Amino acid sequence: MSDTEAVWSASPVDAAAMFGLGAYFRNLLTDPDHLVGVPVTPVVHQDSTFRFGGALDTARATVWSEFCELVNRVPTQPPVWTPPATTHLWDVYGEILGADLARSTLTPEEHQRYDTAVAYLYDTGPDGVFVPSPALREYRTARQAWLQADTDYHQAEQAAAMSADAAARDHWTHVDEPRLRQARDDAMDAWQTAGHKAEVEDALRETSELASKAPSGIWKRHRDTFNPNLPDQYTTAPNGTRFAPTYYSPDGALDDPWSRVVLSEPMFRTLAAQAPAELRATFGDRATDDSVFSLAFEYRVVSVVRPWLDPPMELFGSRAWRLSAGVAPLSDGATPPHGRCPSYVESVALARNIELIRRAVGYTETPGETTLRGTWTLDLDNGVAGGDMTTADLWWEWTTQTSAQLVPGSRAGLVNLGPVDYDAFDGPRLAALTYATTPLDGSPDAGNQLADGDVFAVRTTEGRFAKVLVVQYGYDLHLRWVAYQEATSAVQDTTTAPEDVFLAGFVCRQLPKSPDPDPALTW
């Protein structure tokens, strides 16, 4: 058993379920500014310990430290989430705090505007550290509610578009679409009023625009909030490791209503086909085989909150800092970006109550071996040669002494596999192939597809799937085969434990070119 197989055999969830979740969230949450990383192995916590408010016992403190460490890893290039555990966002943050800064050029009037904007966005806590003001907290809560409503709208829209059921599409048009659009509009109204959307965004824009003219003040505010170069600034986990406190928002997400998704077999197949080859290969054949009947789950997308890096783009997006000569950039700003820190985790897709239904199909095997004479036909269902093309599966057609082809019967299908491992193909794998009516070239020249050792597959006239090995090529073709027929079918239904909460997708904010020092500034 391979390491990957061992992980999945001990996992509380099927590989196909995690693959389906990853493919779904990648499709739903990817946009020009964000990429989604899918964990290779399950990341799961218990509901009772995945709560980080108030006084924490040892179990909750341990899970909190694990969450902080995980979401602050510097992401590798999605779609597969495999970031190293050696470098974290707080390390990058410390490097930026030590960068060379442009000189301040703020006028007195601009300085007053900047101070007014900062005072609106932040309060000073009892320990002298900046904390979000009530207006900023209410903004973020309302923004998160709108993001969830917008995600729910697009999720339902996507499901309707992928459905082959006309009634489901009609229900979307006349029932779900108006309802979810109204919910999204209501969330936007709440964001604009109770969430102070215009006022907060004006203040954020003001601080962002003026930041490049007064980088030292901004860097001081961040350093006063959290200085990663000072060991006592970190929190210590029960196992002794240090981390920068990080949370998810809303903090009551586990108790709020979650959206439920049901992916039918056609929808699962569509998502699997759209997924990157790297993602499919990572999860293997078990995740993408044709036995998956449906996948259902509840989900909620939560924002990652870092009080010590607030807001991140005030530093990453600033053009008023630079690294020493010869130091590699954090991000090249390309699409997608590359570098030492091309992105950071901005939100996480949580999933629970994951139910996967598989069809367990059994096959009977009928082996055969014969020499197919030139110009003759062969029925793989019974091994009989010489029938007509309505019952035969193959016709070994020779049109001249130097031109031959293997033609599928009028109700059969054919696909050439080449010099592959004959024993590796069984009923389920053969059933998953795509068959065509195109003949295989059997002419005795360089284009011959039926050389000794070649393997091809046939969908027979009676609905069996056969793998065929060319034992010896010639005018008379020596063939060996096994025909598979579906014999039994059962349903396997697996559901995760009610307490299990899975981190099923890491939504990564792509960074612009960073650093990108402005040559017009004074250095």
N, C-alpha and C positions, 0 to 999 in steps of 0.2 A: 504494500500500500504506500502510495506517495505521500509526502508531507501534506499536500493540499487535500488529498482524499481523506487523510486522517483527521484533518481539521473539520471537514464537512461531516464526516461520520459521527463526530462527537458534538456537532453543532445543534442548538435548539431550533434551527430553521434550515429548510432545504436550500441547496445552492440555487435552484431555479427561482425560489422566492426572492432571494437577495439580488439575483441578476435582474428579475422583473422589476423590483423596486428601484434598482439603480437605473435601469433603462427608462423607467417611467419618469423619475425625478430629473434625469438628464434631459429628457425631452421637454418636460414642463418648465424647468427653472433655468435652463441655459438661455442667455441673451447676449447682446454685444458686450456687456460689461462683466458677465459672470460665466464661469464654467463650473461644472458639477463633478466632483470626485466621488467615485463609488468605492467603498471599502472592500478589499479582497476577501477578508474574513469577517464574520459577524462582530459588530460592536454592540453589546447589549448590556443593559443595567436593569435593576429592579425598580419599579415605580417608587417604592418606599424609600429607596436610597438616592434616587435621582432628583432630589429636592434640596436646594442649597440655601434656603432662607432660614433665619434664626440660628439658634445654637445647634451645632452639628455634633452628633455622636461620632464614634470612630468609623463606623461603616459609611455614614454619609460624608464625613470628611475625606475618607479614602476615595470615594467615587468622585467627589468634587475635584480633588487634586488630579485624578486621572482625566477628567473632562478638561480641566485647564491645560494640562500638558498636551492633550491630543489636539484640541482646536487651535493651539498656538504653534503647532508644528508648521514649518514652511512647506506649503504644498508642492509636490512634483506636478508635472504636467498631467492634467486629467486626460482620459476619463477614469483611470484607475488611481485610487487613493493609496499611495505607498510612500508617504513622506518619511524621511529619516527622523529618528528621535534625538538627533545630535544638535540640531539648530532650531531655535524657537524664535517667535516673533519678538519676544522681549530682548533677545540678543541683537536682532536687527535694529530695534528701537534704541538700544544703548549706543549702537554704532552711529545712528543718525544724530543722537544728542551730542556726540563728540565730533561732528562734522565741522568743516569750515563754513562760517556764515558770512553773508553779505552785510555791509554796514547799514545801519538804520538811516532812512531818509524821510521818515514821517514828519510832516509839518505839524505844528501844534493843533490845528483844526482836525487833521486826520487822526492824530493821537487821541483826541477827545472822542471822535466817532468810534475808534477802535475800542476804547475803554467802555463806552456806552453799550456797544454790541456784546462785549465779553460779560459785562455786568448783567445783561438781560439773559444770557445763556448759562451763566455759572454763578453759584454762591460759594462763599468760603466756609468750609466746615469748621468744627470746633478745634481740629488739629491744624488749621491753616491751609488745608488742601482744598483745591477746587473740586466742587461737586456739581452735577447738573442742577439747574434751577427748576422750580416747579413747572415753568412754561416748557422747558426742554424735555422734562420727563413726560409731560402730558402730550407733547408733540410726538415723542417716540412711541408711546402707547397707542395713540391714534394712527400713526403711520403703520405700526405692526398690524393693527386691525384692518386697515385698508389693504395692506399687502396680502393678508390671508383671504379677504373677500375677493381680491383680484385673482389670486391663485385658484380659489374655488370656482370662479367663473371660467377661467381658461381650462381647468381640469375637466369640467362638465362639457365645455365646448369641444375639447379634444376627444372625449369619449364618444360624443355624438358623431363627430366627423369620422371616427374609426369604425363605428358600428355599421353592420350590414343590415340591421333591423330598421325598416322604414318607420315603424311605430316609435322606436327610440329616438330617431331623428326628428320626428314630428313632435314628440313630447318635449324635446329640447327647444324647438322653435316656438311652441305655443305656451309652455309651462315653465320649464327651468330657466330658459334664457331671460324672459322678463323678470322672474323672481330674483335670479342671481345678479342681474344688472341693477335692479333696484337696491339690493343689499350692498352692492359695490358703491352705488351713488350715495346711499345713506352713510357708508363709512367715509366717503370723501367729504360729505357735508360735516360730519363729526370732526374730521381731521382739520378742516378749514376753520371751524368755530372753536370747539373745546380743545382742539389740538394746536391752535395758534399757528397754523401752517404758514401763512404769509409772513407773520412777524418773525417767527423763528428762522425761516429761510432767508429773509432779508438780513437778519443778524449774522447768520452763517456766511452769507455772501459777502457781507461787509468785512468780517474777520478774515475770510479767505483772500479777498482782494488786497487788503492792507497788510496781510501777513508778510508778503515779500519785502515790504518796506521797513518792517520792524522784526526781523527774525529772532533777535536776541531776547526780546520780551516773550515771544511765543515759546521759544526753547526753554526759557526760565520757568514759565508756567508749567510746561510738561515735566521738567526736571523736578520742580517742587512737588508735583503730584506723585511721581514715581521715578526714582533714579535707579535703573537696573544695575548700575555699577556699584551700588551699595548693598551688601548682603542683607542688612537688616530691613531692607525695603520689601523683601519677599515674604510670602507665607510658607510655613513649613508643614508638609504632609505628615501623617502618622508614621510613614516609613522613613522620614528624615529628608526627603527630597524637597527642593524649594521651587516655588512657582509664583507667577503673578496672578492675583485673583481675577477670575473671569466667570461670567454668568450667562444664562440664557434669558431671553425676554420674549413674551411676558413670563414672569416668574410663576404664575398660576396656570401655565399652559397645560400641565398634566390634568387639571381639573376642568378646563374649558372643553366645550364640544369640539370633537375632531371630525374632519371630513372622512367619508368612507368611499373607497374606490373598488369597483369590481371589474377586473380585466378578463373578458371572455377569451376563449382560445384564439379567435382571429385577431383580437386586439393584442394579445401577448405575442403572437407571431409577427404582427406588424412592427411592434416595438423591438423585437429581437432582430428583425431584418434591418431596422434603421440604426441599431446600436453599432458602434465602432468595432472593427474586427478584433482589436486589442481587448475590448471588454468581453466579447464572446469567448475569445481564447482563454482569458483568465479564469472564467468560471467553468469552461469545459463543456463536453457534450451533454452531461447530465442536466445542465442548466437550460440547454436550448433544444433538447430532443422533442419529439412530437407527442410525448405522453402527457404534457401539461394541458389540463382541461380548463382551469381558471385559476386566477389569483385575486384574492380580496384582502384589503387591509384598511386600517384607519391611519391617517397621517396628520401631522401638524408641522409647519415650518416655523422655527424660532430663530430670533436674531441672537448673535453672539455679542455680549456687552463686555467691554474692557474699560473699566474706570481709569486705568493707568494709561490708556492710549485713546484719548477722546477729543476730537474725532480723528481717526487715523489719517485721512487724506489731508489734514492740515499740515502734516509733516511730509507724507509720501508725495503729495501733489505740489508742495512748495518748490519754487525755483530759486530759492534764496539760500541753498546750501550745496556743498559739493564735497566729494571724497578726495582723499589725497591722490596724487598722480600715481597711476599704475594699479589702483584698487579697482577690481571688477565692479560694474554697476549692479544695482539690485534688480533692475528690470530694463530691458531694451525698448519696451513700449510697442513691440511688434504685435501682430495678430496671428496666433496667440503670443503673449510675451514670454521671453526667456531671460534667465539670469539667476542670481543667488536668492532672490525673493520676488518672483514674478507675480505673486498673488498672496492673499491671506484669506482665512475663513471668515466670512461675513455672516453666514447663517447655516443652520443645520436642519435637514429634513428628518423628523422623527416618525417612526412607524410602530404600530402595535396591533394586536389581534390579527396576525397574518395567517390567512388560511389558503393553503395550496391544495388543489384537487388534481390528482393525476389519474390517468387511465392506465391500469396495469394490463398490458396485452401479452398474451402468450402465443407462440407460433409452433406449428408442427413442421418438421423438416423432411423433405423427400429428396434424397441424393440421386444422381444419375451420371452416367458416363457413356459416350458413344463416339463414333466417327461419322461426322456429317459429310456425306458425299457432295461433291460439286454439283450445283444446280438443284439440290434437294432441299426440302423443308424439314423443320423439326418442331415438335410440340413438347415443350419443357414440362407441361403439366403431367404428361403420361410417358414421355420418352419415346413417343412414336414418330418415325420419320415418314415423309412422303405425303402428308395431308395438304389440303388447299389452304390458301392464305387467310380464310375466315376462321380457321381453327388452329393453324400453325402459329408459332411465335417467332420463328426465324426462317429466312430463306437465304441459302448460300448461293448467291447469284453470280455466275460467270458469264460476262457478255462477250469476251474474247479470251484468248489464251493469256493475255497480259492485263486484263481488267476484271476485277471482282469486287463485290461488296456484300456485306451482311445486312439484309433488309428486315426490319421488324414486320410482323404480321399486321393485318389491317386493323386489329383490335389490341395490338401489343405496343409496348414502349421500350426504348433502348437508351442506354447511356454508357459511354466508355469510361472506365476508371483508370486504365493504364496499368503499368507494372507495380501494383500495390500489394499489400498483404492480404491475400485471399481470405485467410482465416479471421481477419479483423471485422469482416462484414457479416452481420446477423440480420434477423428480420426487422427489428426496429430501425437499424441504420439504413437498410435497403429501402424501407418504406418512406424514409425521409428524403430520398433522392428525387430529383426532377427528371422525368423521362420524356423522351422526344421520339419523333418518327423518322429522324434523320438516319440513313444507313451509315454503317461503319466501313471505311475504306479497307478492303482486303487485297488490293492488287499487290503482286510480288515486286514491290519497288520500295523506295525510301519512305513513301507515305503510308505504308502498311500499318494499320492500327491493330492488327490481329497476330502479331508476332508471338512466338513462344513465351509464355509467362504473362501475357496480357490478361487483364480481368475486365469484364463488362457486366452490367446488370440489366435485367429484363423484367418489365411488368407484363406478366403473361395475359393471355386472352381470358383466363378464368380468375384473374385478380390476384394471383400469387406474385411474390417477388423472388427472383432468382439471381444468384451470383454465379457467373460462368467463367471458368479458367480455360485459356487456350493451352492445352498440353503440348500440341504439336501442330504447326501451321503447314498447310499444303493444299493441293487441289481438293483433297479430302481432309477435313478439319477435325482434329481430335479434341473433343471438349469434355470437361468435367463440370458438374454443377450441383447446387443444392437449391431447391425451391422451397420457399417459406409461405405457409398459409396461416392467417390469423385463426386461432382456435378458441381462445378464451379472452374475456375482457372483464376487468373488475375496476373498482374505484378505490383509490387511496386518498383519504382526506386527513391532512395534518394541519393543526392549528397551534400557534405559539401560546405559551402560558399567559394568562391575563396580566401578570405582573411585569412581563418582559417589555421593555422599551428599547427599540433599536435605533441607533444612529445610522440611517440608511443612505444619506447623501450629504456631502459637504459642499456648500455653495461658496465658491471662491471668487472674491472680487479681484479682477485683473488690474494690475497697476500700470499707469502710464510710464513713460520713460522716467526712470528715477535712479540717481539724481538727474536733473535736467537744468543745470545752472543757467540763469539768464545773463548773457554777456552785457546787457545794458545796465545791470546793477553795479554798484561800487564794491569791490572786493579788497 
